[in-house]
Amino acid sequence: MGYDLHITRRPHWSDTGNEITAEEWLACVERDPELCLRPEHGPWFTAWAGPSGAGDAWLDWDDGRIYAKNPEPTLIDKMTAIAEQLGATVQGDDGETYPRGSDPPRQPTLSFSDRVTGWIAGFRSRRPLMPDHPPLPFRVGDRVRDTWGNAHTILEIDSAAQHGLGVIRTRRDDGTELRFALVAHGLAPIRETDE
């Protein structure tokens, strides 16, 4: 696993459209004596013969972008030079841009709508909780007893409520209506002999 840097024309490298074509990449490689295609690793895989401490610096084209894994500052400098030729930028996996290898990356600036969308998304559940509920020993209309010994009548059982955690609505004998979480209700059926 590593951290990729991407030469891209897109606002964010993972977007679609505004691609750098494979033909543009191959023309760039052909013009640059420091770049050498290595087809044994893939049709667009290119070794870089520049001054790199890693000794195995490379670039590859995929899905409208050119990328490198864990590039050193000297390769980042090369990537920014290539990006300038292609009218593109160098972005990290998290969307930060790299002006040069020796400069710190610039964090992406979000538009107002992107910030609001992200803020709202923080309130939404990432994925609904839909636990498998074990079968209940009672159903609507049955009599149950809570952990304090109070008798209730089951009015409603909704297993999809509360993002899948479920709700049991009951009425105590004194007329008070209560709600219990289906996942932790503590209710036990009352047998006719118990009353």
Backbone as a printed PyTorch tensor [residue, N CA C, xyz], in Angstrom:
tensor([[[  0.8530,  -1.1710,   0.0000],
         [  0.0000,   0.0000,   0.0000],
         [  0.8950,   1.2280,   0.0000]],

        [[  0.4880,   2.2370,  -0.7440],
         [  1.2790,   3.4440,  -0.7930],
         [  0.4060,   4.6520,  -1.0320]],

        [[  1.0460,   5.7880,  -1.1840],
         [  0.3360,   7.0320,  -1.4220],
         [  0.6630,   7.4880,  -2.8280]],

        [[ -0.3590,   7.6360,  -3.6560],
         [ -0.1570,   8.0150,  -5.0500],
         [ -0.2340,   9.5160,  -5.2330]],

        [[  0.5380,  10.0150,  -6.1910],
         [  0.4040,  11.3720,  -6.7000],
         [ -0.0440,  11.2510,  -8.1440]],

        [[ -0.9000,  12.1730,  -8.5660],
         [ -1.5500,  12.0780,  -9.8660],
         [ -1.3400,  13.3600, -10.6530]],

        [[ -0.9950,  13.2140, -11.9310],
         [ -0.9930,  14.3430, -12.8500],
         [ -2.3710,  14.3180, -13.4990]],

        [[ -3.1340,  15.3880, -13.2990],
         [ -4.5150,  15.3940, -13.7580],
         [ -4.9710,  16.7920, -14.1450]],

        [[ -5.9790,  16.8330, -15.0040],
         [ -6.6150,  18.1150, -15.3510],
         [ -7.9420,  18.2720, -14.6060]],

        [[ -8.3140,  17.2920, -13.8650],
         [ -9.6050,  17.3000, -13.1820],
         [ -9.5320,  18.1210, -11.8970]],

        [[-10.6620,  18.6810, -11.4530],
         [-10.6580,  19.3820, -10.1660],
         [-10.1940,  18.4670,  -9.0340]],

        [[-10.6110,  17.2250,  -9.0810],
         [-10.0990,  16.1950,  -8.1610],
         [ -9.7460,  14.9950,  -9.0180]],

        [[ -8.5960,  14.4080,  -8.7930],
         [ -8.0910,  13.3550,  -9.6670],
         [ -9.0660,  12.1940,  -9.8460]],

        [[ -9.9470,  11.9460,  -8.8730],
         [-10.8650,  10.8010,  -8.9750],
         [-12.1370,  11.1300,  -9.7470]],

        [[-12.3090,  12.4060, -10.1510],
         [-13.4730,  12.7710, -10.9570],
         [-13.3660,  12.1290, -12.3400]],

        [[-14.3870,  12.3280, -13.1530],
         [-14.3450,  11.8480, -14.5350],
         [-14.3000,  13.0450, -15.4730]],

        [[-13.9570,  12.7730, -16.7280],
         [-13.8700,  13.8290, -17.7250],
         [-12.5330,  14.5250, -17.6960]],

        [[-12.3510,  15.4770, -18.6460],
         [-11.1400,  16.2810, -18.7430],
         [ -9.8740,  15.4290, -18.6350]],

        [[ -9.8330,  14.3980, -19.4460],
         [ -8.7720,  13.4000, -19.3430],
         [ -7.4890,  13.8020, -20.0540]],

        [[ -6.3950,  13.2890, -19.5550],
         [ -5.1390,  13.2790, -20.2910],
         [ -5.1890,  11.9580, -21.0470]],

        [[ -5.1270,  12.0190, -22.3620],
         [ -5.2700,  10.7840, -23.1390],
         [ -3.9750,   9.9740, -23.1100]],

        [[ -4.1070,   8.6980, -23.3980],
         [ -2.9300,   7.8290, -23.4830],
         [ -1.9970,   8.3280, -24.5890]],

        [[ -2.5730,   8.8440, -25.6700],
         [ -1.7620,   9.3530, -26.7730],
         [ -0.9480,  10.5740, -26.3270]],

        [[ -1.5580,  11.4610, -25.5320],
         [ -0.8240,  12.6180, -25.0170],
         [  0.3400,  12.1690, -24.1390]],

        [[  0.0930,  11.1440, -23.3150],
         [  1.1420,  10.6320, -22.4370],
         [  2.2700,  10.0220, -23.2650]],

        [[  1.9290,   9.2300, -24.2640],
         [  2.9640,   8.5980, -25.0930],
         [  3.7740,   9.6510, -25.8570]],

        [[  3.1220,  10.7280, -26.3180],
         [  3.8460,  11.8110, -27.0000],
         [  4.7960,  12.5060, -26.0320]],

        [[  4.3640,  12.6800, -24.7990],
         [  5.2140,  13.3040, -23.7790],
         [  6.4450,  12.4310, -23.5060]],

        [[  6.2370,  11.1160, -23.4130],
         [  7.3490,  10.1800, -23.1850],
         [  8.3190,  10.2100, -24.3530]],

        [[  7.7720,  10.2560, -25.5570],
         [  8.6100,  10.2590, -26.7580],
         [  9.4970,  11.5050, -26.8280]],

        [[  8.9930,  12.6610, -26.3540],
         [  9.7530,  13.9250, -26.3940],
         [ 10.8170,  14.0090, -25.2940]],

        [[ 10.6900,  13.2270, -24.2520],
         [ 11.5420,  13.3900, -23.0760],
         [ 12.5820,  12.2760, -22.9860]],

        [[ 13.8830,  12.6010, -23.1180],
         [ 14.9190,  11.5620, -23.0820],
         [ 15.0690,  10.8900, -21.7000]],

        [[ 14.5310,  11.5100, -20.6350],
         [ 14.6190,  10.8950, -19.3030],
         [ 13.5490,   9.8350, -19.0720]],

        [[ 12.5560,   9.7720, -19.9650],
         [ 11.4550,   8.8260, -19.8110],
         [ 11.6010,   7.6850, -20.8030]],

        [[ 11.3640,   6.4700, -20.3350],
         [ 11.5200,   5.2910, -21.1760],
         [ 10.3710,   4.3120, -20.9070]],

        [[  9.6140,   3.9970, -21.9640],
         [  8.5100,   3.0390, -21.8120],
         [  9.0430,   1.6800, -21.3860]],

        [[  8.3500,   1.0160, -20.5030],
         [  8.6660,  -0.3360, -20.0400],
         [  7.4400,  -1.2130, -20.2740]],

        [[  7.1580,  -1.6260, -21.5150],
         [  5.9300,  -2.3630, -21.8260],
         [  5.7980,  -3.6920, -21.0970]],

        [[  6.8850,  -4.2140, -20.5760],
         [  6.7780,  -5.4720, -19.8120],
         [  5.9740,  -5.2890, -18.5240]],

        [[  5.8190,  -4.0240, -18.0830],
         [  5.0360,  -3.7260, -16.8820],
         [  3.6620,  -3.1510, -17.2140]],

        [[  3.3920,  -2.9350, -18.4880],
         [  2.1190,  -2.3750, -18.9220],
         [  2.3420,  -1.4430, -20.0920]],

        [[  1.3260,  -1.2100, -20.9030],
         [  1.5120,  -0.4450, -22.1420],
         [  1.9160,   1.0170, -21.9500]],

        [[  1.6580,   1.6000, -20.7740],
         [  1.9730,   3.0190, -20.5520],
         [  2.9440,   3.2130, -19.3850]],

        [[  3.4320,   2.1310, -18.8270],
         [  4.3660,   2.1800, -17.7030],
         [  5.6920,   2.7530, -18.1960]],

        [[  6.2110,   3.7530, -17.4700],
         [  7.4020,   4.4740, -17.9110],
         [  8.3920,   4.6200, -16.7650]],

        [[  9.6400,   4.2750, -17.0390],
         [ 10.7090,   4.4750, -16.0530],
         [ 11.2730,   5.8810, -16.2400]],

        [[ 11.6810,   6.4740, -15.1220],
         [ 12.2920,   7.7900, -15.1710],
         [ 13.7700,   7.6470, -14.8330]],

        [[ 14.6270,   8.1500, -15.6890],
         [ 16.0820,   8.0200, -15.5170],
         [ 16.6890,   9.2410, -14.8470]],

        [[ 15.8990,  10.0270, -14.1610],
         [ 16.4020,  11.2300, -13.5040],
         [ 17.0510,  10.9250, -12.1710]],

        [[ 17.5180,  11.9580, -11.4560],
         [ 18.2100,  11.7740, -10.1850],
         [ 17.2490,  11.4250,  -9.0520]],

        [[ 17.0560,  10.1520,  -8.8260],
         [ 16.1780,   9.7010,  -7.7540],
         [ 16.9440,   8.7790,  -6.8270]],

        [[ 16.7760,   8.9720,  -5.5510],
         [ 17.4250,   8.1040,  -4.5790],
         [ 16.8440,   6.7080,  -4.5760]],

        [[ 15.6180,   6.5490,  -5.0800],
         [ 14.9640,   5.2410,  -5.0660],
         [ 15.5360,   4.3230,  -6.1260]],

        [[ 15.9880,   4.8690,  -7.2440],
         [ 16.5760,   4.0420,  -8.2830],
         [ 15.5440,   3.3520,  -9.1640]],

        [[ 14.3100,   3.3120,  -8.7420],
         [ 13.2760,   2.6590,  -9.5510],
         [ 12.0680,   3.5720,  -9.7020]],

        [[ 12.3260,   4.8370, -10.0040],
         [ 11.2450,   5.8100, -10.1480],
         [ 10.4740,   5.5260, -11.4310]],

        [[  9.1790,   5.6040, -11.3430],
         [  8.3330,   5.3050, -12.5080],
         [  7.0640,   6.1380, -12.4980]],

        [[  6.4400,   6.2030, -13.6530],
         [  5.1530,   6.8520, -13.8650],
         [  4.3080,   5.9100, -14.7070]],

        [[  3.0080,   5.9860, -14.5510],
         [  2.1230,   5.1480, -15.3520],
         [  0.8620,   5.9370, -15.6720]],

        [[  0.2300,   5.6210, -16.7880],
         [ -1.0140,   6.2690, -17.1920],
         [ -2.1630,   5.3130, -16.9200]],

        [[ -3.2790,   5.8500, -16.4210],
         [ -4.4780,   5.0430, -16.2080],
         [ -5.6780,   5.9670, -16.0880]],

        [[ -6.7390,   5.6460, -16.7680],
         [ -8.0270,   6.3120, -16.5960],
         [ -7.9300,   7.8450, -16.6910]],

        [[ -7.1770,   8.3370, -17.6760],
         [ -7.1220,   9.7750, -17.9070],
         [ -6.1850,  10.5610, -17.0170]],

        [[ -5.3010,   9.8640, -16.3140],
         [ -4.3550,  10.5390, -15.4180],
         [ -3.0280,   9.7870, -15.4480]],

        [[ -1.9780,  10.4560, -15.0070],
         [ -0.6490,   9.8420, -14.8860],
         [ -0.3390,   9.8190, -13.4020]],

        [[  0.1860,   8.7180, -12.9070],
         [  0.4180,   8.6280, -11.4700],
         [  1.7440,   7.9520, -11.1410]],

        [[  2.1710,   8.1510,  -9.9030],
         [  3.3580,   7.4890,  -9.3470],
         [  3.0550,   7.1540,  -7.8950]],

        [[  3.6270,   6.0710,  -7.4160],
         [  3.4160,   5.6440,  -6.0340],
         [  4.5900,   6.0870,  -5.1720]],

        [[  4.2780,   6.7710,  -4.0730],
         [  5.2840,   7.2350,  -3.1090],
         [  6.4770,   7.9440,  -3.7690]],

        [[  6.2310,   8.9300,  -4.6290],
         [  7.3680,   9.5650,  -5.3100],
         [  8.2080,  10.4170,  -4.3580]],

        [[  9.4980,  10.4170,  -4.6310],
         [ 10.4240,  11.2690,  -3.8840],
         [ 10.3400,  12.6960,  -4.4370]],

        [[ 10.8700,  13.6780,  -3.7010],
         [ 10.7800,  15.0720,  -4.1580],
         [ 11.3070,  15.3030,  -5.5670]],

        [[ 12.3790,  14.6100,  -5.9670],
         [ 12.9080,  14.8160,  -7.3220],
         [ 11.9090,  14.3390,  -8.3800]],

        [[ 11.2180,  13.2480,  -8.1230],
         [ 10.2020,  12.7750,  -9.0760],
         [  8.9810,  13.6950,  -9.0520]],

        [[  8.6490,  14.2470,  -7.8880],
         [  7.5380,  15.2050,  -7.8250],
         [  7.8760,  16.4290,  -8.6710]],

        [[  9.1350,  16.8760,  -8.6220],
         [  9.5610,  17.9860,  -9.4830],
         [  9.3650,  17.6290, -10.9550]],

        [[  9.7200,  16.4060, -11.3330],
         [  9.5430,  15.9570, -12.7150],
         [  8.0500,  15.9230, -13.0630]],

        [[  7.2370,  15.4510, -12.1240],
         [  5.7940,  15.3780, -12.3600],
         [  5.2030,  16.7740, -12.5640]],

        [[  5.6650,  17.7580, -11.7960],
         [  5.1330,  19.1160, -11.9560],
         [  5.5480,  19.7020, -13.3170]],

        [[  6.7480,  19.3530, -13.7870],
         [  7.1900,  19.8120, -15.1160],
         [  6.3170,  19.1800, -16.2040]],

        [[  6.0220,  17.9000, -16.0650],
         [  5.1440,  17.2100, -17.0330],
         [  3.7420,  17.8110, -16.9750]],

        [[  3.2490,  18.0500, -15.7520],
         [  1.9150,  18.6190, -15.5860],
         [  1.8180,  19.9760, -16.2750]],

        [[  2.8670,  20.7810, -16.1690],
         [  2.8660,  22.1040, -16.8040],
         [  2.7470,  21.9690, -18.3230]],

        [[  3.4570,  20.9930, -18.9050],
         [  3.3750,  20.7570, -20.3480],
         [  1.9620,  20.3560, -20.7740]],

        [[  1.2660,  19.6220, -19.9100],
         [ -0.0530,  19.0780, -20.2470],
         [ -1.2080,  19.9500, -19.7600]],

        [[ -0.8950,  21.0880, -19.1580],
         [ -1.9590,  21.9500, -18.6290],
         [ -2.6980,  21.2780, -17.4840]],

        [[ -1.9380,  20.6340, -16.6030],
         [ -2.5250,  19.8560, -15.5120],
         [ -1.8930,  20.2560, -14.1830]],

        [[ -2.2890,  19.5770, -13.1210],
         [ -1.7010,  19.7710, -11.7960],
         [ -1.2830,  18.4170, -11.2500]],

        [[ -0.4840,  18.4580, -10.1970],
         [ -0.1040,  17.2400,  -9.4760],
         [ -0.8970,  17.2300,  -8.1770]],

        [[ -1.6740,  16.1740,  -7.9780],
         [ -2.5180,  16.0480,  -6.7900],
         [ -2.1900,  14.7540,  -6.0500]],

        [[ -2.3170,  14.8220,  -4.7290],
         [ -2.1920,  13.6230,  -3.9060],
         [ -3.5330,  12.9220,  -3.8050]],

        [[ -3.5320,  11.7380,  -3.2210],
         [ -4.7590,  10.9660,  -3.0620],
         [ -5.8550,  11.7550,  -2.3530]],

        [[ -5.4680,  12.6570,  -1.4490],
         [ -6.4550,  13.4290,  -0.6910],
         [ -6.8260,  14.7500,  -1.3590]],

        [[ -6.3520,  14.9810,  -2.5900],
         [ -6.7250,  16.1770,  -3.3390],
         [ -5.8000,  17.3650,  -3.1570]],

        [[ -4.7820,  17.2550,  -2.3040],
         [ -3.8390,  18.3650,  -2.1330],
         [ -2.9920,  18.4900,  -3.4080]],

        [[ -2.5450,  19.7030,  -3.7070],
         [ -1.7390,  19.9200,  -4.9120],
         [ -0.2860,  20.1580,  -4.5340]],

        [[  0.5960,  19.7670,  -5.4370],
         [  2.0280,  19.8750,  -5.2220],
         [  2.6080,  20.8450,  -6.2480]],

        [[  3.0500,  22.0510,  -5.7870],
         [  3.6460,  22.9980,  -6.7300],
         [  5.0320,  22.5470,  -7.1900]],

        [[  5.8080,  21.9530,  -6.2620],
         [  7.1330,  21.3730,  -6.5470],
         [  7.4340,  20.3490,  -5.4650]],

        [[  8.4180,  19.5080,  -5.7150],
         [  8.7570,  18.4560,  -4.7630],
         [  9.3020,  18.9650,  -3.4470]],

        [[  9.9810,  20.1140,  -3.4720],
         [ 10.5620,  20.6400,  -2.2360],
         [  9.5890,  21.5300,  -1.4660]],

        [[  8.4620,  21.8880,  -2.1010],
         [  7.4710,  22.7430,  -1.4450],
         [  6.4170,  21.8920,  -0.7520]],

        [[  5.8600,  22.3930,   0.3550],
         [  4.7800,  21.6370,   1.0000],
         [  3.5340,  21.6470,   0.1150]],

        [[  2.7480,  20.5950,   0.1680],
         [  1.5280,  20.5620,  -0.6520],
         [  0.5220,  21.5980,  -0.1830]],

        [[ -0.3240,  22.0160,  -1.1090],
         [ -1.4020,  22.9570,  -0.7870],
         [ -2.6790,  22.1580,  -0.6100]],

        [[ -3.3430,  22.3810,   0.4870],
         [ -4.5960,  21.6720,   0.7510],
         [ -5.6820,  22.1830,  -0.1810]],

        [[ -6.5990,  21.2930,  -0.5860],
         [ -7.6490,  21.7310,  -1.5130],
         [ -8.5680,  22.7490,  -0.8600]],

        [[ -9.0000,  23.7110,  -1.6450],
         [ -9.9830,  24.6670,  -1.1560],
         [-11.3470,  24.2090,  -1.6480]],

        [[-12.2700,  24.1300,  -0.7370],
         [-13.6090,  23.6760,  -1.0680],
         [-14.5200,  24.8710,  -1.3110]],

        [[-15.4200,  24.7010,  -2.2580],
         [-16.4100,  25.7510,  -2.4880],
         [-17.3890,  25.7580,  -1.3180]],

        [[-18.1620,  26.8140,  -1.2180],
         [-19.1540,  26.9060,  -0.1490],
         [-20.1220,  25.7310,  -0.2180]],

        [[-20.5860,  25.4010,  -1.4250],
         [-21.5450,  24.2890,  -1.5560],
         [-20.9050,  22.9520,  -1.1670]],

        [[-19.6170,  22.7450,  -1.4970],
         [-18.9330,  21.5180,  -1.0910],
         [-18.8160,  21.4320,   0.4340]],

        [[-18.5200,  22.5880,   1.0760],
         [-18.4190,  22.5870,   2.5360],
         [-19.7590,  22.2730,   3.1820]],

        [[-20.8460,  22.8730,   2.6580],
         [-22.1770,  22.6240,   3.2070],
         [-22.5700,  21.1690,   2.9760]],

        [[-22.2900,  20.6510,   1.7860],
         [-22.6050,  19.2550,   1.4870],
         [-21.8590,  18.3250,   2.4410]],

        [[-20.5820,  18.5950,   2.6770],
         [-19.8090,  17.7800,   3.6070],
         [-20.3290,  17.8720,   5.0270]],

        [[-20.7360,  19.0740,   5.4130],
         [-21.2720,  19.2760,   6.7560],
         [-22.5630,  18.4930,   6.9350]],

        [[-23.4530,  18.5720,   5.9490],
         [-24.7220,  17.8360,   6.0200],
         [-24.4720,  16.3270,   5.9900]],

        [[-23.5180,  15.9060,   5.1720],
         [-23.2200,  14.4740,   5.0840],
         [-22.7560,  13.9170,   6.4260]],

        [[-22.1390,  14.7550,   7.2460],
         [-21.7090,  14.3090,   8.5610],
         [-22.8620,  13.9390,   9.4750]],

        [[-24.0470,  14.4950,   9.2050],
         [-25.2220,  14.1730,  10.0090],
         [-25.9400,  12.9280,   9.5270]],

        [[-25.7040,  12.5770,   8.2820],
         [-26.3650,  11.3990,   7.7270],
         [-25.6210,  10.1460,   8.1390]],

        [[-26.3740,   9.1010,   8.3020],
         [-25.7620,   7.8100,   8.6070],
         [-25.0010,   7.3480,   7.3690]],

        [[-23.7960,   6.8850,   7.5420],
         [-23.0000,   6.4110,   6.4170],
         [-23.6820,   5.2380,   5.7200]],

        [[-24.1660,   4.3210,   6.4910],
         [-24.9560,   3.2180,   5.9470],
         [-25.9460,   2.8190,   7.0250]],

        [[-27.1100,   2.4510,   6.6090],
         [-28.1190,   2.1510,   7.6260],
         [-27.7310,   0.9590,   8.4710]],

        [[-28.0100,   1.0650,   9.7520],
         [-27.8100,  -0.0600,  10.6440],
         [-29.0110,  -0.9890,  10.4790]],

        [[-28.7930,  -2.1490,  10.0150],
         [-29.8860,  -3.0910,   9.8440],
         [-29.5000,  -4.4180,  10.5050]],

        [[-29.4750,  -4.4110,  11.8340],
         [-29.0950,  -5.6470,  12.5130],
         [-30.1650,  -6.7140,  12.3190]],

        [[-29.7380,  -7.9380,  12.3870],
         [-30.6910,  -9.0430,  12.3460],
         [-31.2760,  -9.1860,  13.7380]],

        [[-32.5610,  -8.9010,  13.8550],
         [-33.2150,  -8.9950,  15.1500],
         [-33.6540, -10.4340,  15.3830]],

        [[-33.3430, -10.9760,  16.5530],
         [-33.8420, -12.3260,  16.8520],
         [-35.3610, -12.2730,  16.9940]],

        [[-36.0410, -13.3770,  16.7580],
         [-37.4950, -13.3640,  16.9030],
         [-37.8850, -12.9900,  18.3370]],

        [[-38.9120, -12.1780,  18.4440],
         [-39.3890, -11.7500,  19.7580],
         [-40.3200, -12.8180,  20.3450]],

        [[-40.3170, -12.9820,  21.6690],
         [-41.2050, -13.9660,  22.2970],
         [-42.6180, -13.4170,  22.5060]],

        [[-42.9320, -12.2800,  21.8800],
         [-44.2590, -11.6710,  22.0050],
         [-44.5660, -10.9360,  20.7120]],

        [[-45.8210, -10.5130,  20.5600],
         [-46.2390,  -9.7590,  19.3730],
         [-47.2460,  -8.7010,  19.7950]],

        [[-47.7050,  -7.9030,  18.8300],
         [-48.6530,  -6.8310,  19.1200],
         [-49.8930,  -7.4330,  19.7890]],

        [[-50.3070,  -6.7640,  20.8840],
         [-51.4750,  -7.2240,  21.6390],
         [-51.1160,  -8.0830,  22.8490]],

        [[-49.9050,  -8.6360,  22.8840],
         [-49.4980,  -9.4810,  24.0110],
         [-49.1930,  -8.6270,  25.2370]],

        [[-49.2650,  -9.2600,  26.3830],
         [-48.9200,  -8.6120,  27.6500],
         [-47.4760,  -8.9550,  27.9800]],

        [[-46.7220,  -7.9360,  28.4510],
         [-45.3200,  -8.1200,  28.8060],
         [-45.0340,  -7.4140,  30.1290]],

        [[-43.8870,  -7.7500,  30.7200],
         [-43.4510,  -7.1210,  31.9500],
         [-42.0630,  -6.5380,  31.6910]],

        [[-41.8360,  -5.2690,  32.1600],
         [-40.5200,  -4.6590,  31.9870],
         [-39.5990,  -5.0880,  33.1320]],

        [[-38.3690,  -4.6010,  33.1330],
         [-37.3840,  -5.0130,  34.1400],
         [-37.7340,  -4.5450,  35.5460]],

        [[-38.6670,  -3.5650,  35.6850],
         [-39.0880,  -3.0820,  37.0050],
         [-40.3650,  -3.7660,  37.4780]],

        [[-40.8650,  -4.7000,  36.6870],
         [-42.0500,  -5.4520,  37.0890],
         [-43.3680,  -4.8420,  36.6390]],

        [[-43.3480,  -3.7420,  35.8990],
         [-44.5840,  -3.1260,  35.4100],
         [-45.1540,  -3.9240,  34.2370]],

        [[-46.4800,  -4.0650,  34.2230],
         [-47.1530,  -4.7760,  33.1380],
         [-47.4730,  -3.7940,  32.0100]],

        [[-47.3110,  -4.2470,  30.7630],
         [-47.5570,  -3.4480,  29.5630],
         [-48.3370,  -4.2920,  28.5570]],

        [[-48.9580,  -3.5900,  27.6160],
         [-49.5440,  -4.2280,  26.4490],
         [-48.7740,  -3.7220,  25.2390]],

        [[-48.3550,  -4.6210,  24.3530],
         [-47.6070,  -4.2320,  23.1600],
         [-48.5680,  -3.5750,  22.1750]],

        [[-48.2710,  -2.3280,  21.7770],
         [-49.0940,  -1.6010,  20.8220],
         [-48.5270,  -1.6640,  19.4010]],

        [[-47.1850,  -1.6420,  19.2940],
         [-46.5620,  -1.5960,  17.9690],
         [-45.1420,  -2.1390,  18.0690]],

        [[-44.7070,  -2.8380,  17.0180],
         [-43.3200,  -3.2920,  16.8950],
         [-42.8560,  -2.8550,  15.5080]],

        [[-41.8550,  -1.9770,  15.4660],
         [-41.3310,  -1.4710,  14.1910],
         [-39.8370,  -1.7570,  14.1370]],

        [[-39.4550,  -2.8190,  13.4330],
         [-38.0410,  -3.2180,  13.4010],
         [-37.1810,  -2.3110,  12.5250]],

        [[-37.7800,  -1.5040,  11.6530],
         [-37.0060,  -0.6200,  10.7740],
         [-36.7900,   0.7720,  11.3740]],

        [[-37.4930,   1.1010,  12.4500],
         [-37.3750,   2.4390,  13.0390],
         [-35.9710,   2.6590,  13.6110]],

        [[-35.6280,   3.9170,  13.7770],
         [-34.3380,   4.3130,  14.3580],
         [-33.1610,   3.6860,  13.6030]],

        [[-33.1890,   3.8090,  12.2750],
         [-32.1160,   3.2970,  11.4110],
         [-31.8800,   1.8010,  11.5940]],

        [[-32.9450,   1.0540,  11.8290],
         [-32.8250,  -0.3910,  11.9430],
         [-32.6650,  -0.9040,  13.3570]],

        [[-32.5330,  -0.0110,  14.3440],
         [-32.4200,  -0.4750,  15.7280],
         [-33.7730,  -0.9570,  16.2500]],

        [[-34.8450,  -0.4360,  15.6830],
         [-36.1850,  -0.8960,  16.0240],
         [-36.7650,  -0.2510,  17.2640]],

        [[-38.1180,  -0.2090,  17.3110],
         [-38.8460,   0.3790,  18.4320],
         [-40.0220,  -0.5230,  18.7820]],

        [[-40.2440,  -0.6780,  20.0880],
         [-41.4360,  -1.3590,  20.5940],
         [-42.2210,  -0.3170,  21.3790]],

        [[-43.4800,  -0.0740,  20.9870],
         [-44.3240,   0.8870,  21.6850],
         [-45.3080,   0.1050,  22.5510]],

        [[-45.3990,   0.4990,  23.8210],
         [-46.2580,  -0.2150,  24.7750],
         [-47.1460,   0.7720,  25.5400]],

        [[-48.1520,   0.2070,  26.2180],
         [-48.9840,   1.0030,  27.1390],
         [-49.0030,   0.2510,  28.4570]],

        [[-48.5960,   0.9700,  29.5260],
         [-48.6710,   0.3800,  30.8680],
         [-50.1300,   0.3500,  31.3180]],

        [[-50.3840,  -0.3860,  32.3640],
         [-51.7450,  -0.4980,  32.8780],
         [-52.2860,   0.8450,  33.3720]],

        [[-51.3830,   1.7770,  33.7390],
         [-51.8630,   3.0880,  34.2020],
         [-52.1300,   4.0430,  33.0250]],

        [[-51.9710,   3.5610,  31.7820],
         [-52.2610,   4.3460,  30.5860],
         [-51.0580,   5.0410,  29.9800]],

        [[-49.9080,   4.9920,  30.6310],
         [-48.6960,   5.6320,  30.1140],
         [-48.1580,   4.8390,  28.9260]],

        [[-47.9100,   5.5470,  27.8250],
         [-47.3200,   4.8920,  26.6590],
         [-45.8040,   5.1120,  26.6760]],

        [[-45.0740,   4.0480,  26.3870],
         [-43.6080,   4.0860,  26.3920],
         [-43.0690,   3.4770,  25.1020]],

        [[-41.8180,   3.8210,  24.8200],
         [-41.1220,   3.2370,  23.6660],
         [-39.8500,   2.5810,  24.1730]],

        [[-39.5550,   1.3980,  23.6610],
         [-38.3540,   0.6530,  24.0150],
         [-37.5750,   0.3640,  22.7310]],

        [[-36.2540,   0.3780,  22.8290],
         [-35.4340,  -0.0030,  21.6740],
         [-35.5650,  -1.5040,  21.4690]],

        [[-35.7960,  -1.8980,  20.2350],
         [-35.9480,  -3.3180,  19.9240],
         [-34.6830,  -4.1050,  20.2420]],

        [[-33.5380,  -3.4710,  20.0900],
         [-32.2760,  -4.1760,  20.3140],
         [-31.9680,  -4.3960,  21.7920]],

        [[-32.6450,  -3.6540,  22.6990],
         [-32.3720,  -3.7940,  24.1300],
         [-33.6190,  -3.4270,  24.9150]],

        [[-34.6770,  -4.1900,  24.7580],
         [-35.9690,  -3.8030,  25.3350],
         [-36.1720,  -4.2780,  26.7710]],

        [[-35.6380,  -5.3920,  27.1690],
         [-35.8030,  -5.8970,  28.5330],
         [-37.2190,  -6.3540,  28.8670]],

        [[-38.0460,  -6.5600,  27.8670],
         [-39.4290,  -6.9790,  28.0920],
         [-39.5270,  -8.5080,  28.0400]],

        [[-40.3750,  -9.0310,  28.9220],
         [-40.5930, -10.4850,  28.9560],
         [-42.0960, -10.7460,  28.8980]],

        [[-42.5120, -11.7730,  28.1450],
         [-43.9550, -12.0540,  28.0570],
         [-44.5140, -12.4730,  29.4210]],

        [[-45.7590, -12.0780,  29.6530],
         [-46.4650, -12.4840,  30.8740],
         [-47.3020, -13.6930,  30.5210]],

        [[-47.0780, -14.7640,  31.2290],
         [-47.9150, -15.9540,  31.0330],
         [-49.2040, -15.7760,  31.8340]],

        [[-50.2470, -16.3780,  31.3760],
         [-51.5430, -16.2250,  32.0460],
         [-51.4640, -16.6240,  33.5060]],

        [[-50.5970, -17.5470,  33.8440],
         [-50.4640, -17.9780,  35.2160],
         [-49.7340, -16.9620,  36.0770]],

        [[-48.9710, -16.0150,  35.4300],
         [-48.2250, -14.9930,  36.1660],
         [-49.1270, -13.8670,  36.6530]],

        [[-50.2780, -13.6250,  35.9820],
         [-51.1220, -12.4780,  36.3180],
         [-51.9750, -12.7400,  37.4760]]])
